[in-house]
Amino acid sequence: MKNEISEIVHFEIPAKDPERLRRFYTGVFGWKFKNSAAQDMQYWNINTGTKHSPGVEGGLYKKGSRNQKPVNYVATADIDETMADVEKYGGHITVGNRNTPGHGRTALGTDPEGNPIGFFESQNRGLFRQRGKQNQSGANRIRSSRRNDRTEDSK
């Protein structure tokens, strides 16, 4: 896993007033929102992409507490190894490994300065997305060692 590039594959924005934030992000960035119809919470899926650029998928949800902050989810091939590395390098795991049906496993933590960060292991065991082919579950992924988008300084 150490030789793989871990990409941000999902983000979540908590909202005190979800309608106001949906209008803001739609007006400023042109993002599209779709109600997830989740029965236990107010959650909208966000599409940040266009016809020519897939973007990163996200979610907007009604805040449960005033302390909730936006979270970026980073892809990982092995969520258990990543959680161990977070602790090893000075971060903390705040919500351990959870199953997300139909998508994979997630966990939440903080970096050494207390910034929230999410971790996502796809059901497809951490393969990274092919350029131009992204979906929310991360099912279209290829290992970074097989990617051809590395620059001279990253080889």
Stockholm file with secondary structure:
# STOCKHOLM 1.0

chainA/1-155         MKNEISEIVHFEIPAKDPERLRRFYTGVFGWKFKNSAAQDMQYWNINTGTKHSPGVEGGLYKKGSRNQKPVNYVATADIDETMADVEKYGGHITVGNRNTPGHGRTALGTDPEGNPIGFFESQNRGLFRQRGKQNQSGANRIRSSRRNDRTEDSK
#=GR chainA/1-155 SS CTTSCCCEEEEEEEESSHHHHHHHHHHHHCCEEEECCCTTSCEEEEECCCSSCCCCEEEEEECSSTTCCCEEEEECSCHHHHHHHHHHTTCEEEEEEEEETTTEEEEEEECTTCCEEEEEEETTCSCEEBTTBCCTTCCSEECGGGCSCCCGGGC
#=GC SS_cons         CTTSCCCEEEEEEEESSHHHHHHHHHHHHCCEEEECCCTTSCEEEEECCCSSCCCCEEEEEECSSTTCCCEEEEECSCHHHHHHHHHHTTCEEEEEEEEETTTEEEEEEECTTCCEEEEEEETTCSCEEBTTBCCTTCCSEECGGGCSCCCGGGC
//
